[in-house]
Amino acid sequence: MRAVAMQDATLSVIEVPEPVPGPGEVLVEVIASGICGSDKSCLTHGEDFNRAAVGAFGTPMLDLSQSIVFGHEFVARIVSYGPGTEQKLPVGARVVSVPFLLRDQPVMLGFAGIEAPGAYAQRMLLSEALLIPVPDNVSSDAAALTEPLAVALHSLNRADVGANDVPLVLGCGPIGLAVIVLLAARGVGPIVATDLSPERRALAMKLGADVVVDPTVDSPYQAWMQAAATEDPALMAAPTALAGQPALRPTVGFECTGVPGLLQQMISGAPPGSRIAIAGINLHSESIEPAQAVVKELDLRACLYYSPEEFAQTLQMIASGAIDPTALITGHVGLDGVADAFQRLGTSPTDAKILLDPTR
């Protein structure tokens, strides 16, 4: 079969053996796969990802000595079952899944080699126990966005977002836009969003942001505090030791860029008592001033992936119409167009989520 493989920081379309499902596994045909910013980061900063993983867990995330097939955001169709499977879903059924293979040594799909390819391929393997059928009323494009929206849902849950909170979303790339979709679905607001790109600020408004800020013109932190201002003591955030009782509703910030310096910028600009969700991945050293966070009593909460329950809940929200993520999609490519799509996502302000269709 054909797949897009990364080797030596280069993407190319190659022929690879079709994977064979082992016990409890299913062979599926990829219908659509989202191109994620983390894929792009792995392409250009694979060693930095490995350094972070070794520091955290003692083992690298990527085997850069072999070809790697990306793709962890996907919707697929069941082709055949391996041994020891229950086969409750019919062949041909559309499914999504948390991107892991449940083996003795679990496999992170989208970050492994050609023997367990991610969704940048015509076919891939999934664990039957993790399959979730896609309802008939959900388009394949929308289903392919289950994974990135689950990332956003996890970020909201990690930040303990409540109905009275006023959020600031720093960065309107795919992560920030997905966070805006979920905040709007919960009725949280007003939502303040900021990005350098006017096109992405416009998309943020389309997806539910109430206030968008060009950071080269105005301070997003001033806009955030103006949006949170209240004279009602019942709505005010809890007092902090040094700042006392602010005339503000509770504030929660989402750092969705991973750009060096912006986490410290948010620490400096956030009102006392704010919660800050770190949703963007900065692969470089970051200099922050912990004393500022201490005297303001800020909560810094790093976010990664999601639980299986959050993943399933996200698909349910799409199916029920509670969220419509399709405005995030700005393009479709075939396998031969993936390398160009990576370039576009690094330079084009009009692109958010590009989907790969291996049949194109």
Disulfide bonds with the S-S distance in Angstrom:
none
